[in-house]
Amino acid sequence: MVAMTKITESMIDLRSRTQAFNIARQNMEELLSSSSVSDKSDFGFLEWNPDITWQTIVEPFYEPISKRMWIRGVCTAGFTDSKGLRQTIELSCWLTGLTAQQIRQILERQK
């Protein structure tokens, strides 16, 4: 009986992890296929499984070594596993380096 319980819990965790990964991947694909990006933060949950939450963040990132600014996209999705612990899947991608004019525009908006 114990073995069956553990197998069932593992199957449920695997299904939730797969759903979380798929929503994070889908959000990243949408972000990468868009023609332009700007600062944004968006979040939500799956209608058919409200325990799975997701978030997409697009943010400027200053890289101090080369003294350049980049745009980074981070897509996360999380779920609660069978032990009650919150698990998170995170995908990130450096989207583009910015021109001097784009950097000035971002800095002006941040002020």
Buried (B, 14 or more C-beta within 10 A) or exposed (E): EEEEEEEEEEEEBEEBBEBBBBBBBEBBEEBEEEEEBEEEEEEEBBEEBEBBBBBBBBEBEEEEEEEEBBBBBBBBBBBBBBEEEEBEBEBEEEBEEBEEEBBEBBEEEEE
